[in-house]
Amino acid sequence: MPQEKILIIDDDPQIRTLLAERLKFHQYRVSTAEDGDEGLAVFKKEGADVVLLDLMMPGLDGIETLSRIRKEEPEALVIMLTAFATIEKAVEAIKRGAYDFIPKPCEPEHILLTIQKALERKNLFQEKEYLKEEIASQYDMVWGESPEIQKIKDIIRKVAESKSTILIQGESGTGKQVLARAIHNLSPRKDKPFVYVNCVALSEQLLESDLFGHEKGSFTGAYQRKKGRLENAHTGTVFLDEIGDITPVIQTKFLHFLESGEFERVGGNQTLKVDSRIIAATNRDLTQGVADKKFREDLFFRLNVISLTVPPLRKRKEDISTLTSHFLQKFNREMKKRITSINPATLEIFLTYHWPGNIRELQNVLERAVVLAPSETITPDLLPPQLSQKGLEEISPGIPLEEALKNFKREFISQTLSLTNNNQSKAAKLLEIQRTYLNRLIKELGISSSTAED
């Protein structure tokens, strides 16, 4: 049922009364004013979703009242009413921002229909603005105010304007893609394509085709010519996630592209040239990869023109409160909830927890808590088991940090696999990593094959 507020400004008491009664009958909330000055005062104090405004009034007339209302609230919906309807007055009112123009005597159904359409327009505008905010917020650098993050912000403001290749390093879940998108949005290319490539998700042949495109018949299943992502990102930005996992063949071909801006489609002989900025990211130590002869040194230097290292959340815990507030607002909007606070005991757990999944894990924990919260406060019982104090106490002191991290990852992945009945695809989805990467972690961490089936 309607709960919107309608403000009626008209010097005729009979019209004010009739309109107010009709609107109240249809469950609208109604305020009235007998002239422009009073109407403007009511609008400033109480606001209104729609204003019904008489054009011809003594003192402050309708046109001037309209102008002042619109100055107070640029998106205000104002419907003009007049017994002296002229084309000139109608045009002037519309130019001043009136939503519509209705001559007196006003048919009640006409008024109701016009109000309904005005409110629909307002709702569409609000939805559009909300969606714009949601899209933008996916890439907001709402990471906190720690010195490490401030330094990164300062650097990207300087490098965004250039075309230089950027290498972003950091653990999984630290926000490397968000950082890449922020650089793109601050650059002159912000209105051009931002193309994401996950280098670990595809086989060598598929990744080569995905990046460079292919010609018809170049391999089984290539039924037609296909442009690659480098072509699709012409004048824009290509973000290569997990660049440390590409094979030697792809490394060689990509190095040639970085050096010349040129490439050939798979199965083709035509040299193509595009203008695409490259931002690459990895959670691997590429210097070690170079030392181990697994990653080309010349490619590393080409990628590492500008280097950014995103610190893990455990090394900047002063940012946890800022991030928590941001995610609470985000999930409140999405789920139409009103979570207003975090229990001190909950915040203490957040500050003492190791956060192996970094910002992504914090976001997932808060999403779960908001879904389950029966009140306006996030309490410890809403947190997943791995965040409990008991879990923290079970980490034995006296062992090297890397070993402790390895033990935690092994236990955390094992619990996730158990939760999904040992289905790797489902577990990878919960962990927000690629199944191939999960499979590699299972092998590296020595998780038994009986625990990790698919």
Helices and strands as residue ranges (DSSP letters): E 5-9, H 13-25, E 29-33, H 36-46, E 50-54, H 62-72, E 77-82, H 87-95, E 100-103, H 108-137, H 147-159, E 166-169, H 176-186, E 194-198, H 204-212, E 213-214, E 226-227, H 229-232, E 237-241, G 243-245, H 248-260, E 262-264, E 271-273, E 277-282, H 286-291, H 297-303, E 306-309, G 313-315, G 317-319, H 320-335, E 341-342, H 344-352, H 358-372, E 377-378, G 380-382, G 385-387, H 389-393, H 401-419, H 424-431, H 435-445
